[in-house]
Each structure stands twice: as structure tokens, then as C-alpha cells.
Amino acid sequence: MSRFLVNRLASLASHNGELKMKNRRLILAVLFVLVAALAATPALAQDDLMGDFTVSHYFGGFGGEFIDGIVDDFIAANPGLTHAASPVDHEQFKTSILVQLAGGNPPDAFSYWAGARIQFIVDDGFLMPIDDIWEANDMDSQFPQAVIDTAATYDMHKYAVPLTLHWVGMFYNTALFEEHGVMAPTNWDELIHAAETFKMAGIPAFALGSINRWPGQFWFDMILLRTAGNDYRNKLMSGEASYTDDEVVRAFSLWNDLVQANHFYPDANAYDWDEAANMVANGEAAMTLMGTWIGGHFAGNEMVAGEDFDYFSFPTIDEDTPRASLGPIDTFVVSADAANSDAAKAFLNYLTNPDVQWDFAEGAGNLAPSLLVDTSNYNDVVARIAAEIANDPVFAFNYDLATPPPVAEVGLNSFSEFMANPGDFMAMLERVQADAAAEFAGME
């Protein structure tokens, strides 16, 4: 067992029995290119599902009502089932689900982040393969091959059904941009110019709410992808490169230039991502680097996409570095110890329904990974983002989904530390490298 999981479980749970886990192996960051195709609507008929059915998800805040509605509809279509939906706070879920899995009392089905996090629990034998329902319902025809390869397939088996696709970009207050004559930047110099323009007007250019650490990763991810590129980033994510390398130092130096110039709203670690989004909505800051779920948040504040808010992709820094999109894919999986695996698998199959995929995409402001969803339903902003993804040669999972979870904890801590004390980041990177190397060594 890695030191990471030992410490997390020892401090946050107690249970009987010996926790037996397999060794972790290194996880390579994944590539993704969105493609389009046509396929037949999947068969969704269920056969006499009975008994209790438990579902847990991390949409305990924003988006939870949409998932709960989907679960309710599934139960209504299968009256032999009784169920208990268990929404959990996004951050709390990262630990609570590991406690449940290791303790042998997991939910039947639960949401999980595609990439290194799923691979981590597959390696421990905590998930049930779903090759049977995947083949029986021809899911190969329902999702882009790149999604199947990167989000659904682990160790040559299918384990997850993708439900959402998110993309990270810069979302901004259109009224502020228009008032101050700022155009959406396309390169680093233009981004600096825009930030300086807002600074002269007394408005912080960037809102970042990193109290829960993960929003800070997007700045590191995007700067590194726009400078060193995805091939180097893959090496860093798998432990083949060092956090003291020139490439990483340069990424932090560029980020540091923005922080030292006071282009960020003060005290980033005092706010969450939605509070940073509200700063942009209220005109207290001009823009925020965030995932497409922010569109659903803005819509909840009666902001109209393309009118009250818009987006631009993270600007080019080095012209010769291939473009890359960034973001997470949310999936649902089946516990290896599921008490009602039939219901869990039927539920995952239900999630492939294009109407279900669209309902959640529309409500939560994300893109649906299913090829069967009518993309003409997207608003102008989401439609243009879909085109960005299709045109970029690389789609990378964000930092904490691209490197093994124990290493991700080290990096996420460093991003928050950097925002609190950006001055001496070289000493911080030396500590990060030492800690990351130790975690990688512990997984061998």
C-alpha cells in the first residue's frame, strides 16, 4: 500500500480487517482528440431489476440535482428497485470513496474521474469490469474512439461509462472587455497587455479561487502545455522528468510574473472556484481560468452565454508548440464488491442514453461525450468550444487526473503554496521533486 493511502485511511477512517492492495504502477497521461460519428440509439431495456441499489457521486454541490434526477428517472423505470443516492462534497469524495472501497462497503455504482484516478483503483482491484454490457450494447459505436481509449479502457478492459466532457479555458465578463476596449488575447503578449489595461482601471485581470487547491493546477497545466508541450508534460506526470527541470521552472516563472504584477485578485487561497466565478460575474475581476462547468454556474446567475460572458482558449506562448486542449472526463463505474451489480450495470447502460447525456450536459454546462447527442442543441459558446477540441491535436487530462493520486497531492499542495508565497518557488520545486520521487518509488 502506498504511503499516501495509508495516511489518508489511517487519519480519516477506522475499520476491521487487513487492507490488502496491489502495487501501483506509473500512469502515463492520456491523449484525446474529439471526433464525430453516427450510431444507433442504444437499447436500454432492463430485465426485472430488484432490491436495494446505492449510487454515490461527487456532484454534491453544483450539478447534484441533475444527477439525482437521472437516478430518480432510472428508479422510476425499474420499480423493483429501491435506492439511496449519496451525493458527497467534491473534495470530501476523494477520500470518502477510498475509505468505502478499502472497507468493503462501497456503493454499487459511483462517479469517478477518468484517467490516473480510475487506474489507481483498478490496480487495487476495487472496480468491476463492464465488458459484458459494453459489448452487449455496442458502446464502441456510441463514443469517440479516443474517449473509449483514454476514459473507459484500463488494462485492456472496459471499466467506465463517460458522462461528461469538460474543457478548460479563460471565461470573461464581456461588458468589462467592451468597456475597456480589450479584445480576447491570442498570445502571451496580448494577455499581458489585457492584464495591464485592467490594472490601470483598478480591476484585477484574473480571479482564482484556490482554497481547495485544484483550480490552481489549470494555470500550471496550461502554461506548461503552451511552452514545453504535451510530450514533456507526459514525462513529468509519469516521473520521467523532474520538477526542477528548466521547463517547469520557466512555467512557474511566467506564472510568477503575473502574480508579482498584481494581476490576480488578492488572497486566492481564501476563495473557492465559484466565488472566483462570481467575481467575474460581478465585474470585480475580468476573467477566470476554469472548466466549462462554469457556464452552468453563470446560467444559474441568469448570465447569457455569448452575451454576458464569453471565453477564449489559453493564449499561445511558444508558436512552435502544438496546441493542446485540457480538461476532465467524468464517468460512472461499478464497485467490485457491489451488492447489486446487475442494477449498477443497468444504470451505467442507462447513462448512455443520448437524452440522459444531453440533459446533464445542458444542466451542468458541459459537453456530452456521446456521439448520439445532437450538437445543434449547444449554445454558441459550447459549440465553439467543441470546435476548439476537435481542432486541437491533443487533449490532456488536468494535472490531478494525469499523474498518480499520491503525486497529485504533492503538486496540488505546491500550487496553493505558490499562490500564498510566490517569491521563492525554486526552493518549493526542490521539495516537490523530492516528495514526488518518493511517491513514485513507493509505487514500484
N, C-alpha and C positions, 0 to 999 in steps of 0.2 A: 504494500500500500504506500502511496506517495506521502511525503510529509505534509503536503497541502491538505489532503483529505483526512489524514489522521487528526490534524489540528482542528479542522473545521468540525468534524464529527465529535471529537472529544469535548470541544467547548460548547457545542450547541445541541447535543443530544446525548441521551443515555439509553441503552437497550441491551437485552441479553443476547448472548451468542457471539461467537467469534466472527469478525468481519474478514471474509476471505476475498481478496481481489487479485486480479491478474496484473502483470506488469504493464505499464503504459508504454506505448511506442510513440515515436515522434510523428507529429501530424503535419503534413505539408499543406500549406494554404492552397485553396482551390481557385480555379478559374471558371469564369461563367460568361457565356455570350447568349443573349436572349434571341430566340428565333421564333418564327410564326409558322403555323401549320393548321390543317383542318382535320378534325376527327369526329367520330360519332359520339353522341351523348352516352355516358357510362350507364350501365344497368345498376339500379340502386335498390332492387327488391330485397327484403330481408325475410328470413325463414324463422318464424316463431321464436324470437329472442325473448328470454325470460330472465328474471332475477334482478339483483341489485347491480347497478352499473355506476362506477365512480369516474369522474373526469376532473382533472386538475389543470389549471392554466395560470400563466403569469400576466394575464390581462386584468389584474385586479383593479386597476385604475382605469385609465383611458382604454376603450375598446372592449372592456369586460362585458358590457351589456349586449354587445353584438354576438360575442361567443356564447354567452348564456342563452341568448335567443336561439342560436343554432342548435345548442344542446336540447333546449325545450322542444324545438320542432322535431328533432330526431326521436325523442322520447314519445312525443305525440303520435308519430308514425309507427311506433313499436310499443303498444300499450301493455305488453307483457313485462316491460322493464320498469323498475323504479330506479331513481338516480339521485346522486348527490353531487352537484357541481361544486368545485372547490377553487374559487379564484383566490390567488395569492399575490401580494405585492411583488412587483417585478424583481426587486433586489432580494427580498426575502426568499423568493422561489429558488434562487441559485443555490442556496444552502438547504432549504427545507426538502427539496425533492431528493437530494443526495442522502439526506437522513432517512427518508422513507424507503428509498431503494435499498440502502445498506441494511436497514432494519427489517426488510422483508414484508413491509406493509404498504406497498405503493398503490397509487390509483391504477385503475385498469388502463386508462389512456391519459396522456398529458401532453401539453405543448412543450416543445423544446427547440433550441436554436440550432439550425443546421451548421455543419462544419465540425470544428475540433471538439465542441461540447458533446455532440452526439457520438463522435468517435470515441471519446473518453469513456462514456458509459457503455458503449458497445464492447469495448475492450474488457470491461468488468463483467460482462455477461448479464447486464441489467435490462436489456431490451429483447423483445421477441421479433424475429424476422417476420416480414409480411409478404414474402414472395408469393404465397398462395393467393391472396386477394389481389396482389399486383398483377399477376398473370391472368387470373380469372376475369378481371375487369379491364384488361388491356390498357393498363395505366401508361404503358410506353407510348401510346398514341395520344395521351392527354396532357403531357408536359413536354417542354423543350428538352432535348437530349442533355444539354448542359445542366439543366436543373436536376434531371434524373441522376446524372453522374456525380454532381457536387453536393446535392442536398438530400437525396433519397438513398443513395447506394454507399454502403460501407462494408469493406471486406467481402465484396462481390455478392452481397445480399441486399435486398430492399428492407429498410427499417422505418422509413418516414414518408408521410404524405405532406407535400408542401401546401401551405395555405396562404401565405403572404410573401410578397417580394417587395423589399424596401430599397430605396436609393438615397444616398447622402449627397446633399447639395446645399448651396447658400440660398436661404429664403429671406426675402427682404420686404420692407414696407414700401410699397410703390409710391405713396404720397410723399414720403421723405425723399426718395430718389428724384422724383419730379420737382419737388420744391427747391432742391439744391443742385439741380442740373446734373445729376450723376447718372451715367449710363452703366449698365451691367458690365463689370470688368471681364475681360477675356484673358488677361495675362497678369503676372505679378505686379508689374509697374502700375498698371491701371488699378489694381486692387489697393496699392499703397496710396495712389492719388485719391481714390474714392474715400479711403480712411482719413486722409489729411483734410479733405473737404468737409467731412462731417465733424472732424475735430475742431476746425475753425468755427463751426457753427455751434459748438458746445454739445455735440451729440456723439457718444461712443459709437464707433462703427460696428463693433461686434458684441453680441450678448452671448455669454457662455454660462450655463448653469451646471457646474461640475460637482455638486455636493455628493452625488452618487458615483462620481469618478468617470463612468463610461462616456459621457458626452465629450470629454477632453480627447479621447482617442481619435476622434474624427479629424482633429487638426493634425495630429502626428501622422495618421494614415494618409491623408490627402497630400500633405507636403512631401512625405517620403515617396508616394506614388508618382508625384509630379516631378521629382528630381531623380532619385535613384532608380525608380521603376519597379514593376511588379516582380521581376525575376530576383532582384536583390532582396525585396521585401519577403519573398518566399523563403530565402535563405535565413533571414533574420527570424522569421516565425518558427522555423524548424531547428534553430540553434546552430546553423552552419555559419552564421555571421555574428558579429559582436556589436553590442550597443555602444561600444567605444569607437566603432569604425567612423571614418570620415563622413560617410553617407548619413549616418544617424546624427552625428554632431552638426552637420550642415542643416538637417531638417529642424533640429531644435534651435539652431542659430536664427533661422528665418522666422520661426515662431516667436522666438525671444525678441526679435526686432519689433514685432507688432505689440508685444506685451509692454516692453520698455517705453514705447512711444505712446502708451496710454490709449491704445485703440480699443481695448476691451472694457466693457462695463466693469467697474470695480468689484472686488470680492467674489470672483466666480464661484468659489467653493461654498458660498453661502446660499446658493440658489440651485433649484432643480431645472431640468430642461424646459418644463412647461412654464416656469417663471421667466426664463430667458425668452421663450416664445412670446410671452405676454409683454415683455419689454419692447419687443419689435412691434407687436400689435398696437401698443400704446404710444409708439413714437419715442420711447426712451432710449432706444438703440436702433440702428439702421438695419441690421441683418444678423442672422444666426446660422451656423453650420449644423444642420440637423437632417434626420431622415424624413422620408415622405409622410410618415405618420403625423408630422406637424400640420399637414393640410387638413386632416380631420380635426385637430385641435383648433386651428384657425376657423374652420367652418362652424365649430361649436360657439365661437365668438362672433358669428354672423359676418365673417370676412369672406369675400368672394374671390375665388382663385382667378388670377389674371387681372383683377381689378384692384383689390385691397392689398393683395400680396402676390408676389411672383418669385421666381428663382433664377439662378444661373449656376452652371456647373463650376466646380472649383477651378480657378484660373490656371492656365498653363504657366509653368515656371521655366522648365527646360524644353525648348522646341523639339529636340530630338528624342524626347522620352515618350514612348507610346501612351496614348490616352488610356485611362482605366476608370471604370465605374466602381463604386464601393457601396456595400450595404449588407444587411442580414436577410436571411430567409427563415420565416417561422414555419414550423412543421408540427404535426402531431404524431406521436409514437405510441407503441403498446408495451407495457411493462412485461418483462419475462415472467414475473410472478403474478400476472393479472388473474384475479379471481373469476372474472367474466371476460375471457379473451375473445369469445365469439361476438359479444356486444362491442368490445373495443375495436375489433377489426371491422365490424359493420359500420361503426361510427366513422372510422378513417375512410372507408369507402364512400360514406355519405358526404364527407368533406370534399370529394372530387366533383360533386355536382356543380356545374358551372353557375347555377343560380346561387348556391351557397358561397362559392368563391367570390362572385360579384357582390353579394350582399355585404360580406365582410370587407371587401376592398372599398366599396362605396362608403361604408360607415366609418372605417378606420383610416381612410385617406392613403391607402397603399395600392400597389399593383397586384393583380391576381396572377399567379404563376401558370394557371391552367390555359391551355391553348384554345379551350372551348368558350372562353368568355368573350363577349362582343366588345372589342376595344373601342368601338364608337361611343360606348357609354362613358368613357373617361372625359373629365373636363379638360380644358385646353392645357392646363399646367401638367396634369398627369400624362396626357397624350404626348406632349413634347418631351417629358422625362422618359417615357417608353422609347421614343426615338433616340434619345441620348444613349440609353442602354444598348439598343440594337446597333448603334453605330460604333460604340467603343469596342476595341478588340479584346478587352479584358474586363471581367467583373470579379472583384476581390471581396471576400468576406472581411468585415471590420475586425480590428485587432483582436478583441477578446473572443472572436469566433474563428480566428485563423491560427492562433497559437494555443498549445495545450492550456487548460484552465489554471494549473498552478503557476505557469509562466505569465498568463494573462493577469493574475492577481498582482504580480510584481510590477508589470507595466502600468496597469491602471492606477496603482498607488503612485507611481512616478509622475503620471500626468497631473494628478491633483497636487502633488508636491511642487511640481514645476510652476503651476499657476499661483501657488501660495508664496513661492520663493524662487523666482526665475533666474536670479543672478548667477549662482554658481551651479549651473546644470552639469558641468563636466564631472564634478565630484559625485553628483547624483547618478550619472550614467555609469560611472565605475561601479557603484554599489549595485545598480540594476543588473549589469553584466555578471557580477559575481553571484547574485541571487538567482538570476535566470539560469546560469550554467549549473548551479547546484540542483535546481529543479529538473533540468534536463538529465543530469547524471542520475538523479533518483528515479527516473522513469525507465532507465535502461534495463 
